[in-house]
Protein backbone atom coordinates (compact mmCIF):
# COMPACT_ATOMS: atom_id res chain seq x y z
CA UNK A 1 0.00 0.00 0.00
CA UNK A 2 1.07 3.55 -0.67
CA UNK A 3 1.16 5.87 2.33
CA UNK A 4 -0.97 9.00 2.06
CA UNK A 5 2.07 11.20 2.73
CA UNK A 6 3.83 9.68 -0.29
CA UNK A 7 1.16 10.93 -2.70
CA UNK A 8 1.64 14.18 -4.57
CA UNK A 9 -0.39 17.15 -3.31
CA UNK A 10 -2.36 17.05 -6.57
CA UNK A 11 -3.28 13.37 -6.08
CA UNK A 12 -4.29 14.05 -2.47
CA UNK A 13 -6.57 16.90 -3.61
CA UNK A 14 -8.15 14.70 -6.29
CA UNK A 15 -8.86 11.96 -3.76
CA UNK A 16 -10.26 14.44 -1.23
CA UNK A 17 -12.61 15.85 -3.88
CA UNK A 18 -13.83 12.37 -4.83
CA UNK A 19 -14.27 11.46 -1.17
CA UNK A 20 -16.27 14.64 -0.50
CA UNK A 21 -18.72 13.64 -3.22
CA UNK A 22 -19.07 10.15 -1.74
CA UNK A 23 -19.49 11.43 1.82
CA UNK A 24 -22.20 13.90 0.80
CA UNK A 25 -24.40 10.80 0.45
CA UNK A 26 -23.50 9.42 3.89
CA UNK A 27 -24.56 10.18 7.44
CA UNK A 28 -22.43 12.90 9.04
CA UNK A 29 -20.33 12.32 12.13
CA UNK A 30 -18.51 14.66 14.49
CA UNK A 31 -16.15 11.93 15.71
CA UNK A 32 -12.61 12.46 14.41
CA UNK A 33 -11.87 8.77 14.93
CA UNK A 34 -14.90 7.82 12.83
CA UNK A 35 -13.94 10.29 10.10
CA UNK A 36 -10.42 8.89 9.91
CA UNK A 37 -11.72 5.31 9.88
CA UNK A 38 -14.16 6.09 7.07
CA UNK A 39 -11.51 7.83 4.97
CA UNK A 40 -9.02 4.99 5.53
CA UNK A 41 -11.68 2.43 4.60
CA UNK A 42 -12.53 4.37 1.44
CA UNK A 43 -8.85 4.67 0.43
CA UNK A 44 -7.85 1.05 1.14
CA UNK A 45 -9.35 -0.49 -2.05
CA UNK A 46 -7.33 2.08 -3.98
CA UNK A 47 -4.11 0.82 -2.40
CA UNK A 48 -3.65 3.84 -0.12
CA UNK A 49 -3.08 3.69 3.63
CA UNK A 50 -4.21 6.55 5.90
CA UNK A 51 -3.99 6.93 9.66
CA UNK A 52 -3.77 9.46 12.47
CA UNK A 53 -0.12 10.14 11.69
CA UNK A 54 -1.19 11.43 8.25
CA UNK A 55 -3.14 14.34 9.70
CA UNK A 56 -1.63 17.75 9.04
CA UNK A 57 0.04 19.28 12.03
CA UNK A 58 0.37 22.92 12.74
C-alpha positions in Angstrom: 0.0 0.0 0.0 1.1 3.5 -0.7 1.2 5.9 2.3 -1.0 9.0 2.1 2.1 11.2 2.7 3.8 9.7 -0.3 1.2 10.9 -2.7 1.6 14.2 -4.6 -0.4 17.2 -3.3 -2.4 17.0 -6.6 -3.3 13.4 -6.1 -4.3 14.1 -2.5 -6.6 16.9 -3.6 -8.2 14.7 -6.3 -8.9 12.0 -3.8 -10.3 14.4 -1.2 -12.6 15.9 -3.9 -13.8 12.4 -4.8 -14.3 11.5 -1.2 -16.3 14.6 -0.5 -18.7 13.6 -3.2 -19.1 10.2 -1.7 -19.5 11.4 1.8 -22.2 13.9 0.8 -24.4 10.8 0.4 -23.5 9.4 3.9 -24.6 10.2 7.4 -22.4 12.9 9.0 -20.3 12.3 12.1 -18.5 14.7 14.5 -16.1 11.9 15.7 -12.6 12.5 14.4 -11.9 8.8 14.9 -14.9 7.8 12.8 -13.9 10.3 10.1 -10.4 8.9 9.9 -11.7 5.3 9.9 -14.2 6.1 7.1 -11.5 7.8 5.0 -9.0 5.0 5.5 -11.7 2.4 4.6 -12.5 4.4 1.4 -8.8 4.7 0.4 -7.8 1.1 1.1 -9.4 -0.5 -2.0 -7.3 2.1 -4.0 -4.1 0.8 -2.4 -3.7 3.8 -0.1 -3.1 3.7 3.6 -4.2 6.6 5.9 -4.0 6.9 9.7 -3.8 9.5 12.5 -0.1 10.1 11.7 -1.2 11.4 8.2 -3.1 14.3 9.7 -1.6 17.7 9.0 0.0 19.3 12.0 0.4 22.9 12.7 
